[in-house]
Amino acid sequence: MNAPIGIFDSGVGGLTVAREVFRLLPGENVVYFGDVARTPYGGRSKEIITAFTAQDIAFLMEQKVKFIICACNSASAVALDEIAPNYNVPMIGVIRPGAEAAVAKTKTGRIGVIGTNATINSNAYARTVHDLKPEVKIFSLACPLFVSLAEEGYLDKEATFLIARDYLQTMLDLEVDTLILGCTHYPLLKRVIADVMGDDVTLIDSGEEAARTAYRALADANLLNSQASQMPTPRGEHKYYVSDVPEKFTQVATRFLGEVLDKVTRVDITRY
Amino acid sequence: MNAPIGIFDSGVGGLTVAREVFRLLPGENVVYFGDVARTPYGGRSKEIITAFTAQDIAFLMEQKVKFIICACNSASAVALDEIAPNYNVPMIGVIRPGAEAAVAKTKTGRIGVIGTNATINSNAYARTVHDLKPEVKIFSLACPLFVSLAEEGYLDKEATFLIARDYLQTMLDLEVDTLILGCTHYPLLKRVIADVMGDDVTLIDSGEEAARTAYRALADANLLNSQASQMPTPRGEHKYYVSDVPEKFTQVATRFLGEVLDKVTRVDITRY
């Protein structure tokens, strides 16, 4: 089935998920939508995030996608479960894949999760982890400054270390052995976070896990692109859509993806 | 004339302007709109900021305001001049008041301005300063992280000092004697900014200057609330509207204003 996979995010962060999808599924066509005109979602209310997410999904449906990955943790946490049943295209978020990987990794049964205010306040990771394994202890913490630090390229400066130490001291005190990076921006700060948390703590990148889950789900449902099974695999087409002018997105995206974008088109997302 | 004064901003930052208006004009009725569902504007394009600003103004017009203060520097810099001529209510932004105050203060003729990417890239402060006094030298610098630091309450932490020193070193090297705080959030970081810049540099708060300009403009145009001239002055009514759920706004606003809010109502701003 050569219909595209749809991936959406509040902005550029979901490109870390797209990159993993491209790596695992090089022959798939992909449509990416980034809501850069209204990014970030993480500080907004459930109601507003749900309204924005519904529009993002309606846009992807119009692109006739066969599968949708909600790469945004905040949208996955507060909006996806409400909207997904309205469509007959399979959709996954990043919460469950991240939770599953953490439960599989932890040895001490003490897991931490960090994310935006919306994600943490929703308690979505804690609920999912408990459903998977009730005896696991999970501790949640919002780290709202991490998003702007990542977007501004403050990836390994002294100030970023100080803020990370400030935020993560609680996680150190709680002696978690596994930490879920519950926001697509956080993998960009992985070096700093790993440095503060120490070698004994495993970091889980929910976006990476979601890409793997998508791969298995597409294979199981027989939805992989049949044309992609030829050898050598022809590279799928990657289309990008954004809700503000494309220039800044294109620039940041090149850093996130490590490749030059095929084409970026602007969309008036409020029409959906 | 007891019609209200309208003040709008991309979010909570404009409350620093509202506070100054309340102080100077205690008898005036005020309607404040904060576009918290789409904040911050400063990293977005001119096109999107103009579209959002047009909706903010249309909403205030529906409230039958007699005067509009655009408290958002980004909107003042890139959108206001295009939209204001469509209405017959007087409107002011924060750029000109800030520029005028800086030109009046500088002794060496070297002025710095800091703000969001949108404000700085627009060159609006530099153009206005040059129109006022062509021989003045003005240097512009975007400090995008300051907004999140202020919103997260990182007002005088070591990390904030480090980031401020990083950003402002250029201004020190350029030996400005006056620095315009060209974003409503920056006055919250005044202590850190003053510490980095030193005692010899005067900081200009554009929001405070805009409130003073509004006061003079209302008096000149004979638009002050006649009921407010009674002694003792009856306190004007202050109404707040926001585009996301009011809880977080109410909480942050109390910090910005130092007073408990009368009433906060949610508005679907996309209808305007």
Interface residues (C-beta under 8 A of the other chain):
Chain A: V36 A37 R38 G43 R44 S45 E47 I48 P144 L145 V147 S148 L149 E152 Y154 K157 E158 A159 T160 L162 I163 D166 S243 D244 V245 E247 K248 T270
Chain B: V36 A37 R38 G43 R44 S45 E47 I48 P144 L145 V147 S148 L149 E152 Y154 K157 E158 A159 T160 L162 I163 D166 S243 D244 V245 E247 K248 T270
